[in-house]
Amino acid sequence: MIYKILIVEDDPIVRMKFRGHFSQAGYTVYEAENGAAMKTVLGNEKIDLILLDLNLPGEDGIQLTREVRNTSDIAIIMVTGRTDPIDRILGLEMGADDYVTKPVEPRELLVRAKNLLWRIQLTRDALQQAEAAWSQLEKDDSRFCFMDFEFDVTQRQLSKGSEAIRLTKAEYELLVAFITHPGRVLSRGRLLNLISHRVDSPSDRTIDVLVRRLRNKMEESIKNPKIFITVHGEGYLFAPEVM
């Protein structure tokens, strides 16, 4: 896959230097000297990554990042001469994926871009696989039984005997991930990729919270769980036999 990179930088020498390195590395490179030019390129091309300077004439990089994030999940690396930690924090809070200060070695920027795009692609692939699995489960009108529970994937209903157990969307998706991988240890990162539910600042902690909520709803003893087993240093295991 050939990624498209947009360099937003008002210094033509810096743009030329970055363009040369990314073009040599096999990327398709576009340039913009300000926010208006950036928006024109984004309107005409499907860009995968923006290298965005903060100090631009007119709208600065912070404003532009916020605007992009309101409508898109394009990867953004801020490249700037500002060294104040507040600028870094603000940039990341506005939605930038990474932040580097000038002068920056172009090879380092290449590595950061490659790693960021790789992580994003892995997440997208995992979400597509999860969505395909959920669609297939719903198409098959699948019902799963384990211990005293019955889980109707099509109806998104979990019950224990005659008692219905309400699940949020995130809890439902996490339970689907577990019952389709019974007896396997799943890392927090793997589980995070298997749920499509978006939360603010998703992290490993997100999975811990969701598992705790499922335990509160399903386990007889929170202190001695029999369904969702913690495997220290590795993740979680769904212990029951699924039928």
C-alpha positions as a LaTeX table, in Angstrom:
\begin{tabular}{lrrr}
\hline
Residue & $x$ (\AA) & $y$ (\AA) & $z$ (\AA) \\
\hline
Met1 & 0.00 & 0.00 & 0.00 \\
Ile2 & 1.32 & 3.44 & $-0.97$ \\
Tyr3 & 0.46 & 6.00 & 1.71 \\
Lys4 & $-0.30$ & 9.63 & 0.93 \\
Ile5 & 1.48 & 12.21 & 3.07 \\
Leu6 & 0.60 & 15.89 & 3.31 \\
Ile7 & 3.36 & 18.26 & 4.50 \\
Val8 & 1.89 & 21.48 & 5.89 \\
Glu9 & 4.82 & 23.86 & 6.38 \\
Asp10 & 5.35 & 27.51 & 5.46 \\
Asp11 & 9.13 & 27.15 & 5.06 \\
Pro12 & 9.78 & 25.93 & 1.47 \\
Ile13 & 13.24 & 24.58 & 2.35 \\
Val14 & 11.85 & 22.41 & 5.13 \\
Arg15 & 9.04 & 21.22 & 2.84 \\
Met16 & 11.55 & 20.31 & 0.14 \\
Lys17 & 13.74 & 18.39 & 2.60 \\
Phe18 & 10.83 & 16.39 & 4.03 \\
Arg19 & 9.37 & 15.78 & 0.60 \\
Gly20 & 12.64 & 14.35 & $-0.67$ \\
His21 & 12.99 & 11.86 & 2.18 \\
Phe22 & 9.37 & 10.68 & 2.10 \\
Ser23 & 9.32 & 10.42 & $-1.70$ \\
Gln24 & 12.48 & 8.32 & $-1.63$ \\
Ala25 & 10.85 & 6.08 & 0.97 \\
Gly26 & 7.96 & 5.36 & $-1.42$ \\
Tyr27 & 5.27 & 7.71 & $-0.13$ \\
Thr28 & 3.13 & 9.92 & $-2.34$ \\
Val29 & 3.77 & 13.43 & $-1.04$ \\
Tyr30 & 1.64 & 16.57 & $-1.19$ \\
Glu31 & 2.56 & 20.03 & 0.08 \\
Ala32 & 0.72 & 23.00 & 1.57 \\
Glu33 & 2.12 & 26.28 & 2.86 \\
Asn34 & $-0.88$ & 27.24 & 5.01 \\
Gly35 & $-4.27$ & 26.09 & 6.28 \\
Ala36 & $-6.17$ & 27.14 & 3.17 \\
Ala37 & $-3.87$ & 25.12 & 0.91 \\
Met38 & $-4.09$ & 22.19 & 3.32 \\
Lys39 & $-7.90$ & 22.17 & 3.11 \\
Thr40 & $-7.73$ & 22.25 & $-0.68$ \\
Val41 & $-5.53$ & 19.15 & $-0.75$ \\
Leu42 & $-7.72$ & 17.36 & 1.79 \\
Gly43 & $-10.76$ & 18.14 & $-0.33$ \\
Asn44 & $-9.19$ & 16.56 & $-3.40$ \\
Glu45 & $-7.11$ & 13.68 & $-2.03$ \\
Lys46 & $-7.52$ & 10.87 & 0.52 \\
Ile47 & $-4.56$ & 11.69 & 2.76 \\
Asp48 & $-3.28$ & 9.12 & 5.27 \\
Leu49 & $-0.93$ & 11.31 & 7.33 \\
Ile50 & $-0.44$ & 15.05 & 7.87 \\
Leu51 & 2.92 & 16.46 & 8.99 \\
Leu52 & 1.68 & 19.71 & 10.47 \\
Asp53 & 3.69 & 22.75 & 11.56 \\
Leu54 & 2.24 & 24.78 & 14.43 \\
Asn55 & 3.57 & 28.18 & 13.37 \\
Leu56 & 1.62 & 28.87 & 10.21 \\
Pro57 & 0.33 & 32.16 & 8.79 \\
Gly58 & $-3.39$ & 32.56 & 9.41 \\
Glu59 & $-4.81$ & 29.53 & 11.20 \\
Asp60 & $-2.14$ & 27.84 & 13.31 \\
Gly61 & $-1.55$ & 24.11 & 13.67 \\
Ile62 & $-3.62$ & 23.84 & 16.85 \\
Gln63 & $-6.72$ & 25.27 & 15.16 \\
Leu64 & $-6.20$ & 23.13 & 12.08 \\
Thr65 & $-5.78$ & 19.97 & 14.15 \\
Arg66 & $-9.06$ & 20.63 & 15.93 \\
Glu67 & $-10.84$ & 21.21 & 12.62 \\
Val68 & $-9.46$ & 18.02 & 11.08 \\
Arg69 & $-10.39$ & 15.98 & 14.15 \\
Asn70 & $-13.98$ & 17.20 & 13.99 \\
Thr71 & $-14.47$ & 15.44 & 10.67 \\
Ser72 & $-11.68$ & 12.88 & 10.22 \\
Asp73 & $-9.36$ & 10.35 & 11.85 \\
Ile74 & $-6.40$ & 11.16 & 9.59 \\
Ala75 & $-3.08$ & 10.56 & 11.35 \\
Ile76 & $-1.41$ & 13.81 & 12.44 \\
Ile77 & 2.18 & 14.39 & 13.51 \\
Met78 & 2.90 & 17.93 & 14.69 \\
Val79 & 6.33 & 19.17 & 13.64 \\
Thr80 & 7.26 & 22.46 & 15.27 \\
Gly81 & 9.97 & 24.64 & 16.72 \\
Arg82 & 7.93 & 25.24 & 19.89 \\
Thr83 & 9.48 & 23.48 & 22.86 \\
Asp84 & 7.07 & 24.54 & 25.61 \\
Pro85 & 5.45 & 21.42 & 27.16 \\
Ile86 & 2.12 & 23.27 & 27.18 \\
Asp87 & 2.16 & 23.39 & 23.37 \\
Arg88 & 2.82 & 19.66 & 23.25 \\
Ile89 & 0.00 & 18.89 & 25.68 \\
Leu90 & $-2.41$ & 21.19 & 23.85 \\
Gly91 & $-1.52$ & 19.67 & 20.50 \\
Leu92 & $-2.11$ & 16.14 & 21.74 \\
Glu93 & $-5.34$ & 17.16 & 23.46 \\
Met94 & $-6.61$ & 18.63 & 20.19 \\
Gly95 & $-6.12$ & 15.22 & 18.57 \\
Ala96 & $-2.55$ & 15.01 & 17.24 \\
Asp97 & $-1.12$ & 11.48 & 17.31 \\
Asp98 & 2.50 & 12.53 & 17.81 \\
Tyr99 & 4.55 & 15.69 & 18.39 \\
Val100 & 8.17 & 16.33 & 17.42 \\
Thr101 & 10.27 & 19.47 & 17.74 \\
Lys102 & 12.60 & 21.00 & 15.19 \\
Pro103 & 15.27 & 20.47 & 14.23 \\
Val104 & 14.21 & 16.89 & 13.58 \\
Glu105 & 16.20 & 14.26 & 11.75 \\
Pro106 & 14.15 & 13.29 & 8.65 \\
Arg107 & 14.95 & 9.62 & 9.22 \\
Glu108 & 13.44 & 9.85 & 12.71 \\
Leu109 & 10.33 & 11.45 & 11.23 \\
Leu110 & 10.12 & 8.62 & 8.69 \\
Val111 & 10.27 & 6.03 & 11.47 \\
Arg112 & 7.60 & 7.84 & 13.50 \\
Ala113 & 5.34 & 8.09 & 10.45 \\
Lys114 & 5.85 & 4.43 & 9.55 \\
Asn115 & 5.10 & 3.23 & 13.08 \\
Leu116 & 2.02 & 5.44 & 13.42 \\
Leu117 & 0.54 & 4.31 & 10.10 \\
Trp118 & 1.30 & 0.68 & 10.97 \\
Arg119 & $-0.52$ & 0.95 & 14.31 \\
Ile120 & $-3.51$ & 2.63 & 12.69 \\
Gln121 & $-3.73$ & $-0.04$ & 9.99 \\
Leu122 & $-3.55$ & $-2.83$ & 12.58 \\
Thr123 & $-6.41$ & $-1.24$ & 14.50 \\
Arg124 & $-8.51$ & $-0.83$ & 11.35 \\
Asp125 & $-7.89$ & $-4.45$ & 10.31 \\
Ala126 & $-8.83$ & $-5.71$ & 13.77 \\
Leu127 & $-12.03$ & $-3.66$ & 13.79 \\
Gln128 & $-12.98$ & $-4.94$ & 10.33 \\
Gln129 & $-12.45$ & $-8.51$ & 11.49 \\
Ala130 & $-14.50$ & $-7.90$ & 14.61 \\
Glu131 & $-17.33$ & $-6.28$ & 12.65 \\
Ala132 & $-17.33$ & $-9.20$ & 10.18 \\
Ala133 & $-17.50$ & $-11.66$ & 13.08 \\
Trp134 & $-20.40$ & $-9.80$ & 14.69 \\
Ser135 & $-22.25$ & $-9.62$ & 11.36 \\
Gln136 & $-21.79$ & $-13.36$ & 10.81 \\
Leu137 & $-22.96$ & $-14.15$ & 14.32 \\
Glu138 & $-26.07$ & $-12.05$ & 13.84 \\
Lys139 & $-26.70$ & $-13.61$ & 10.43 \\
Asp140 & $-26.51$ & $-17.11$ & 11.91 \\
Asp141 & $-28.97$ & $-16.17$ & 14.67 \\
Ser142 & $-26.45$ & $-17.69$ & 17.09 \\
Arg143 & $-27.19$ & $-18.48$ & 20.69 \\
Phe144 & $-24.48$ & $-19.41$ & 23.14 \\
Cys145 & $-24.94$ & $-21.22$ & 26.42 \\
Phe146 & $-22.39$ & $-21.32$ & 29.21 \\
Met147 & $-22.85$ & $-22.17$ & 32.87 \\
Asp148 & $-26.38$ & $-20.88$ & 33.70 \\
Phe149 & $-26.32$ & $-18.17$ & 31.04 \\
Glu150 & $-27.83$ & $-17.90$ & 27.57 \\
Phe151 & $-26.50$ & $-15.25$ & 25.21 \\
Asp152 & $-28.55$ & $-14.43$ & 22.11 \\
Val153 & $-26.18$ & $-12.54$ & 19.83 \\
Thr154 & $-28.86$ & $-11.66$ & 17.28 \\
Gln155 & $-31.11$ & $-10.07$ & 19.88 \\
Arg156 & $-28.16$ & $-8.83$ & 21.92 \\
Gln157 & $-29.74$ & $-10.35$ & 25.01 \\
Leu158 & $-28.03$ & $-12.02$ & 27.94 \\
Ser159 & $-30.07$ & $-13.96$ & 30.47 \\
Lys160 & $-29.55$ & $-16.17$ & 33.48 \\
Gly161 & $-32.60$ & $-18.36$ & 33.90 \\
Ser162 & $-35.57$ & $-16.01$ & 33.70 \\
Glu163 & $-33.47$ & $-12.98$ & 34.65 \\
Ala164 & $-32.48$ & $-10.64$ & 31.82 \\
Ile165 & $-29.10$ & $-8.93$ & 32.20 \\
Arg166 & $-28.77$ & $-5.59$ & 30.47 \\
Leu167 & $-25.52$ & $-4.88$ & 28.66 \\
Thr168 & $-24.12$ & $-1.66$ & 27.25 \\
Lys169 & $-22.82$ & $-1.74$ & 23.70 \\
Ala170 & $-19.21$ & $-1.96$ & 24.88 \\
Glu171 & $-20.05$ & $-4.76$ & 27.35 \\
Tyr172 & $-21.91$ & $-6.65$ & 24.63 \\
Glu173 & $-18.99$ & $-6.38$ & 22.21 \\
Leu174 & $-16.50$ & $-7.47$ & 24.84 \\
Leu175 & $-18.64$ & $-10.50$ & 25.73 \\
Val176 & $-18.81$ & $-11.41$ & 22.02 \\
Ala177 & $-15.01$ & $-11.22$ & 21.89 \\
Phe178 & $-14.74$ & $-13.55$ & 24.89 \\
Ile179 & $-17.28$ & $-16.19$ & 23.84 \\
Thr180 & $-15.76$ & $-16.41$ & 20.35 \\
His181 & $-12.33$ & $-17.07$ & 21.92 \\
Pro182 & $-13.16$ & $-19.39$ & 24.86 \\
Gly183 & $-10.28$ & $-20.86$ & 26.82 \\
Arg184 & $-7.78$ & $-18.46$ & 25.23 \\
Val185 & $-5.84$ & $-15.76$ & 27.00 \\
Leu186 & $-6.54$ & $-12.43$ & 25.29 \\
Ser187 & $-4.30$ & $-9.46$ & 25.97 \\
Arg188 & $-5.84$ & $-6.13$ & 26.85 \\
Gly189 & $-4.55$ & $-4.70$ & 23.57 \\
Arg190 & $-6.16$ & $-7.53$ & 21.60 \\
Leu191 & $-9.48$ & $-7.04$ & 23.41 \\
Leu192 & $-9.32$ & $-3.30$ & 22.83 \\
Asn193 & $-8.98$ & $-3.93$ & 19.10 \\
Leu194 & $-11.96$ & $-6.31$ & 19.13 \\
Ile195 & $-14.44$ & $-3.71$ & 20.36 \\
Ser196 & $-15.67$ & $-0.96$ & 18.06 \\
His197 & $-17.22$ & 1.12 & 20.82 \\
Arg198 & $-15.39$ & 4.43 & 20.97 \\
Val199 & $-14.44$ & 5.88 & 24.35 \\
Asp200 & $-12.40$ & 8.92 & 25.31 \\
Ser201 & $-8.68$ & 8.05 & 25.45 \\
Pro202 & $-9.11$ & 4.26 & 25.05 \\
Ser203 & $-6.38$ & 2.28 & 26.82 \\
Asp204 & $-5.68$ & $-0.97$ & 28.64 \\
Arg205 & $-7.54$ & 0.57 & 31.56 \\
Thr206 & $-10.68$ & 0.65 & 29.38 \\
Ile207 & $-10.69$ & $-3.16$ & 29.24 \\
Asp208 & $-10.15$ & $-3.49$ & 32.99 \\
Val209 & $-13.18$ & $-1.28$ & 33.62 \\
Leu210 & $-15.36$ & $-3.25$ & 31.18 \\
Val211 & $-14.31$ & $-6.60$ & 32.63 \\
Arg212 & $-15.10$ & $-5.34$ & 36.12 \\
Arg213 & $-18.55$ & $-4.26$ & 34.95 \\
Leu214 & $-19.22$ & $-7.68$ & 33.38 \\
Arg215 & $-18.05$ & $-9.39$ & 36.56 \\
Asn216 & $-20.42$ & $-7.26$ & 38.64 \\
Lys217 & $-23.30$ & $-8.37$ & 36.42 \\
Met218 & $-22.38$ & $-12.02$ & 35.94 \\
Glu219 & $-20.04$ & $-13.41$ & 38.61 \\
Glu220 & $-21.38$ & $-14.90$ & 41.85 \\
Ser221 & $-18.25$ & $-13.75$ & 43.66 \\
Ile222 & $-16.21$ & $-10.78$ & 42.47 \\
Lys223 & $-13.29$ & $-11.85$ & 44.66 \\
Asn224 & $-13.30$ & $-15.37$ & 43.22 \\
Pro225 & $-14.34$ & $-15.02$ & 39.55 \\
Lys226 & $-15.18$ & $-18.17$ & 37.61 \\
Ile227 & $-16.03$ & $-16.63$ & 34.24 \\
Phe228 & $-13.53$ & $-13.85$ & 33.51 \\
Ile229 & $-10.16$ & $-14.99$ & 34.80 \\
Thr230 & $-7.24$ & $-12.59$ & 35.18 \\
Val231 & $-3.98$ & $-14.02$ & 33.86 \\
His232 & $-1.41$ & $-11.75$ & 35.45 \\
Gly233 & 0.98 & $-10.15$ & 33.01 \\
Glu234 & $-0.96$ & $-11.45$ & 30.00 \\
Gly235 & $-4.64$ & $-10.47$ & 30.02 \\
Tyr236 & $-7.96$ & $-12.23$ & 30.55 \\
Leu237 & $-9.35$ & $-15.69$ & 29.88 \\
Phe238 & $-13.00$ & $-16.68$ & 29.39 \\
Ala239 & $-13.15$ & $-19.90$ & 31.41 \\
Pro240 & $-16.62$ & $-21.49$ & 30.85 \\
Glu241 & $-17.25$ & $-24.13$ & 28.21 \\
Val242 & $-19.39$ & $-22.54$ & 25.49 \\
Met243 & $-22.11$ & $-24.51$ & 23.75 \\
\hline
\end{tabular}
